[in-house]
């Protein structure tokens, strides 16, 4: 088995390692060649290539090339370049986060070159190397059957943790909704723990409570496992900046709920809370403070208004 993997961020590099450990010959390319060379030096079965053309030439036909690049311009540029190097019958997989409509378009564009396309929603984070990845695959039955042997190696088990969800775009659609749910679950856990911490007279041990919930509780989950683990080390989190990034998946989920008219208040509000943590609510709060001063004469804090 031989595969090309383009894009060696945390997920891409660990996926290459997992495949190589399973005996797959993995040709890798990264925009920074030194990253690819370091990966190849540390893992037998991985070969680094300086250009996309060299990587394609290293693979036997029919080829399978898997992308793990940022959504937008980086993926678009590599897709176009690949189309000029690959041959009819080759398969391109996009396993990075992507808007499902872009994946539908990519399938149509590559088909004009005789190429097959699979969109793969991938979940597992930094733990996927050892525990396996959840894979949500979209594409034709023929294209997905070409990817299946690799999916069986990447997944937690050959017969579990991967699924052919439907036609092109469906894999990334399911991953988009998955991430929206993830946002809501994270927000609910964080709010509940914050509420308990605010009840100072009870002096609640959040680490002990989280650990207890992990056993038999309805809210037990991997997210709770991770939360209990870091709370054992530090419950104050004073060294952590209260800034929560968003990858784009939550935005796509919110837009899709509006497009379909399906209410998703938990997922959408959890996205809004991430925006607030990024400082995007500061001007709104200043306006609110001034409105309150205007109609009620209430004092405002800060600067010349104090």
C-alpha positions as CSV (number, residue, x, y, z in Angstrom):
1,X,0.0,0.0,0.0
2,X,1.3,3.5,-0.9
3,X,-0.2,6.9,-0.4
4,X,0.7,10.5,-0.8
5,X,-0.1,12.9,2.0
6,X,0.1,16.7,1.6
7,X,0.1,19.0,4.6
8,X,1.9,18.1,7.8
9,X,0.3,20.0,10.6
10,X,-0.4,18.1,13.9
11,X,-3.2,16.0,12.3
12,X,-1.5,15.4,9.0
13,X,1.9,14.4,10.4
14,X,0.3,12.0,12.9
15,X,-1.8,10.4,10.3
16,X,1.3,9.8,8.2
17,X,3.0,8.3,11.2
18,X,0.0,6.0,12.0
19,X,-0.2,4.8,8.4
20,X,3.6,4.2,8.2
21,X,3.5,2.2,11.5
22,X,0.8,0.0,9.9
23,X,3.2,-0.8,7.0
24,X,2.0,1.8,4.4
25,X,4.6,3.6,2.3
26,X,3.8,7.3,2.7
27,X,5.1,10.0,0.4
28,X,4.8,13.4,2.1
29,X,5.0,17.0,1.0
30,X,4.7,20.2,3.1
31,X,5.0,23.9,2.1
32,X,8.0,23.9,4.5
33,X,10.3,21.1,3.2
34,X,12.2,20.9,6.5
35,X,9.0,19.8,8.3
36,X,8.6,16.9,5.8
37,X,12.3,16.0,6.1
38,X,12.2,15.9,9.9
39,X,9.1,13.7,9.8
40,X,10.7,11.3,7.3
41,X,13.9,11.2,9.4
42,X,12.0,10.1,12.5
43,X,9.7,7.5,11.0
44,X,10.6,4.6,8.8
45,X,8.2,4.2,5.8
46,X,7.9,7.9,5.2
47,X,9.6,9.7,2.3
48,X,9.8,13.5,2.0
49,X,9.5,15.2,-1.4
50,X,10.4,18.8,-2.3
51,X,7.6,19.3,-4.8
52,X,4.1,18.1,-5.5
53,X,5.3,16.8,-8.9
54,X,8.0,14.7,-7.3
55,X,5.5,13.3,-4.8
56,X,3.1,12.3,-7.5
57,X,5.9,10.7,-9.5
58,X,6.8,8.5,-6.5
59,X,3.4,6.9,-6.4
60,X,2.3,3.9,-8.6
61,X,-0.8,4.4,-10.7
62,X,-3.7,4.5,-9.9
63,X,-2.6,6.9,-7.2
64,X,-4.2,8.0,-4.0
65,X,-3.3,11.5,-2.7
66,X,-4.6,12.8,0.7
67,X,-4.7,16.5,1.5
68,X,-4.5,17.9,5.1
69,X,-4.2,21.6,4.2
70,X,-6.0,24.7,5.6
71,X,-9.3,25.5,4.0
72,X,-9.4,28.2,1.3
73,X,-6.5,29.4,-0.8
74,X,-3.9,26.8,0.3
75,X,-6.3,23.9,-0.6
76,X,-7.5,25.5,-3.8
77,X,-3.9,26.1,-5.1
78,X,-2.8,22.5,-4.4
79,X,-6.0,21.1,-5.9
80,X,-5.3,23.0,-9.1
81,X,-1.7,21.9,-9.2
82,X,-2.5,18.3,-8.5
83,X,-5.0,18.2,-11.4
84,X,-2.0,18.9,-13.7
85,X,0.1,16.1,-12.3
86,X,-2.4,13.2,-11.8
87,X,-3.9,10.9,-14.3
88,X,-7.4,9.6,-15.0
89,X,-8.4,7.1,-12.3
90,X,-6.4,8.7,-9.5
91,X,-8.2,9.6,-6.3
92,X,-7.8,12.8,-4.3
93,X,-9.0,12.9,-0.7
94,X,-9.4,16.2,1.2
95,X,-9.2,15.2,4.9
96,X,-8.9,18.7,6.3
97,X,-11.7,20.9,7.5
98,X,-13.6,22.3,4.5
99,X,-17.0,23.8,3.7
100,X,-19.1,21.0,2.2
101,X,-20.1,23.1,-0.8
102,X,-16.4,23.5,-1.7
103,X,-16.1,19.8,-1.6
104,X,-19.0,19.3,-3.9
105,X,-17.3,21.8,-6.3
106,X,-14.0,20.0,-6.1
107,X,-15.6,16.7,-6.9
108,X,-17.1,18.2,-10.1
109,X,-13.9,20.0,-11.1
110,X,-11.7,16.9,-10.6
111,X,-14.2,14.7,-12.5
112,X,-13.6,16.8,-15.6
113,X,-10.0,15.6,-15.4
114,X,-11.0,12.0,-15.0
115,X,-10.1,12.1,-11.3
116,X,-12.1,10.8,-8.3
117,X,-12.7,12.8,-5.1
118,X,-13.5,11.9,-1.5
119,X,-14.1,14.4,1.2
120,X,-13.1,13.0,4.6
121,X,-14.2,14.6,7.9
122,X,-11.5,13.6,10.4
123,X,-11.8,13.8,14.1
124,X,-9.4,12.6,16.8
125,X,-7.1,15.5,17.4
126,X,-3.6,14.9,18.8
127,X,-4.8,11.6,20.3
128,X,-5.5,10.1,16.9
129,X,-2.0,8.7,16.4
130,X,-2.5,6.1,19.2
131,X,-6.2,5.9,19.5
132,X,-7.3,6.2,15.9
133,X,-9.4,8.8,14.0
134,X,-13.1,9.0,13.3
135,X,-13.5,9.3,9.5
136,X,-16.6,10.6,7.8
137,X,-16.3,9.9,4.1
138,X,-18.2,11.4,1.2
139,X,-18.0,10.4,-2.5
140,X,-19.0,7.7,-5.0
141,X,-19.0,4.1,-3.9
142,X,-16.0,3.4,-6.2
143,X,-13.9,6.3,-4.9
144,X,-14.6,5.4,-1.2
145,X,-13.8,1.8,-1.9
146,X,-10.3,2.9,-3.0
147,X,-9.9,4.8,0.3
148,X,-11.3,2.1,2.5
149,X,-8.1,0.1,3.1
150,X,-6.5,3.3,4.5
151,X,-9.6,4.3,6.5
152,X,-9.4,0.9,8.2
153,X,-5.8,1.6,9.3
154,X,-6.5,5.2,10.4
155,X,-9.7,4.4,12.3
156,X,-9.7,3.1,15.9
157,X,-10.6,-0.4,14.5
158,X,-10.9,-1.8,11.0
159,X,-14.7,-2.2,11.4
160,X,-15.4,0.8,13.6
161,X,-14.9,4.5,13.5
162,X,-15.3,5.2,9.8
163,X,-18.3,5.5,7.6
164,X,-19.2,6.2,3.9
165,X,-21.8,8.9,4.7
166,X,-23.0,9.6,1.2
167,X,-22.2,11.5,-2.0
168,X,-19.4,14.1,-2.4
169,X,-19.7,16.8,0.3
170,X,-21.5,14.6,2.8
171,X,-18.4,13.7,4.7
172,X,-17.5,17.3,5.4
173,X,-21.2,18.1,6.0
174,X,-21.3,15.4,8.8
175,X,-18.0,16.7,10.2
176,X,-19.4,20.2,10.2
177,X,-22.4,19.2,12.3
178,X,-20.1,17.1,14.5
179,X,-18.0,20.2,15.3
180,X,-21.1,22.3,16.0
181,X,-22.2,19.7,18.5
182,X,-18.7,19.7,20.0
183,X,-19.0,23.5,20.5
184,X,-22.2,23.1,22.4
185,X,-20.9,20.2,24.6
186,X,-17.8,22.2,25.5
187,X,-19.8,25.3,26.3
188,X,-22.2,23.4,28.6
189,X,-19.5,21.8,30.5
190,X,-17.6,25.1,30.9
191,X,-20.7,27.0,32.0
192,X,-21.6,24.3,34.6
193,X,-18.2,24.2,36.1
194,X,-18.0,28.0,36.2
195,X,-21.4,28.1,38.0
196,X,-20.1,25.7,40.7
197,X,-16.9,27.6,41.1
198,X,-18.9,30.9,41.7
199,X,-20.7,29.3,44.7
200,X,-17.8,30.1,46.9
201,X,-19.5,29.2,50.2
202,X,-19.6,25.5,49.2
203,X,-15.9,25.4,48.3
204,X,-16.6,22.8,45.7
205,X,-13.7,20.7,44.4
206,X,-14.2,20.8,40.6
207,X,-11.6,18.2,40.0
208,X,-13.2,15.7,42.3
209,X,-16.7,16.4,40.9
210,X,-15.5,16.0,37.3
211,X,-13.7,12.8,38.2
212,X,-16.9,11.5,39.9
213,X,-19.1,12.4,36.9
214,X,-16.8,10.3,34.7
215,X,-18.2,7.1,36.4
216,X,-21.9,6.3,35.7
217,X,-23.0,9.9,35.1
218,X,-25.2,10.8,32.1
219,X,-22.7,13.5,31.1
220,X,-19.6,11.3,31.0
221,X,-17.7,11.8,27.8
222,X,-14.2,12.1,26.4
223,X,-14.5,15.9,26.9
224,X,-15.2,15.3,30.5
225,X,-12.2,13.0,30.8
226,X,-9.9,15.7,29.4
227,X,-11.5,18.3,31.7
228,X,-11.1,16.2,34.8
229,X,-7.5,15.6,33.9
230,X,-6.4,19.2,33.6
231,X,-8.5,20.3,36.6
232,X,-6.5,17.9,38.8
233,X,-3.5,20.0,37.9
234,X,-5.0,23.4,38.2
235,X,-8.5,24.6,39.1
236,X,-7.9,28.3,38.9
237,X,-6.6,28.4,35.3
238,X,-5.2,31.9,36.1
239,X,-2.3,31.5,33.6
240,X,-4.8,30.8,30.8
241,X,-5.9,33.7,28.6
242,X,-9.7,33.7,28.3
243,X,-9.6,33.5,24.5
244,X,-11.3,30.7,22.6
245,X,-10.5,30.4,18.8
246,X,-13.0,29.0,16.3
247,X,-11.9,26.9,13.3
248,X,-14.7,27.9,10.9
249,X,-16.7,24.7,11.3
250,X,-19.0,26.4,13.9
251,X,-19.7,29.3,11.5
252,X,-20.6,26.9,8.7
253,X,-22.9,25.1,11.0
254,X,-24.7,28.3,12.0
255,X,-25.0,29.4,8.4
256,X,-26.5,26.0,7.4
257,X,-29.1,26.1,10.2
258,X,-30.2,29.5,8.8
259,X,-30.2,28.2,5.3
260,X,-32.4,25.2,6.2
261,X,-34.5,27.0,8.8
262,X,-33.6,24.4,11.4
263,X,-33.2,26.0,14.9
264,X,-29.8,25.2,16.5
265,X,-29.7,27.7,19.4
266,X,-27.1,25.8,21.5
267,X,-24.6,25.4,18.7
268,X,-25.1,28.9,17.5
269,X,-24.9,30.6,20.9
270,X,-21.7,28.6,21.7
271,X,-20.2,30.1,18.6
272,X,-21.3,33.6,19.7
273,X,-19.6,33.0,23.1
274,X,-16.3,32.2,21.3
275,X,-16.6,35.5,19.4
276,X,-17.2,37.3,22.7
277,X,-14.0,35.6,24.2
278,X,-12.0,37.0,21.2
279,X,-12.8,40.6,22.3
280,X,-15.5,41.1,19.6
281,X,-18.0,42.0,22.3
282,X,-16.1,44.9,23.8
283,X,-17.6,47.7,21.6
284,X,-21.1,46.3,22.2
285,X,-20.5,46.4,25.9
286,X,-19.2,50.0,25.8
287,X,-22.4,51.0,23.9
288,X,-24.6,49.2,26.5
289,X,-22.8,51.0,29.3
290,X,-23.3,54.4,27.6
291,X,-27.0,53.7,26.9
292,X,-27.5,52.8,30.5
293,X,-25.9,56.0,31.6
294,X,-28.0,57.9,29.1
295,X,-31.4,56.8,30.3
296,X,-30.7,56.1,33.9
297,X,-27.7,58.3,34.8
298,X,-25.8,55.2,35.9
299,X,-22.0,55.5,36.3
300,X,-19.7,53.9,33.8
301,X,-16.2,52.6,34.4
302,X,-13.0,53.7,32.7
303,X,-11.2,56.8,31.4
304,X,-12.8,60.2,31.4
305,X,-16.2,58.8,32.3
306,X,-15.2,57.8,35.9
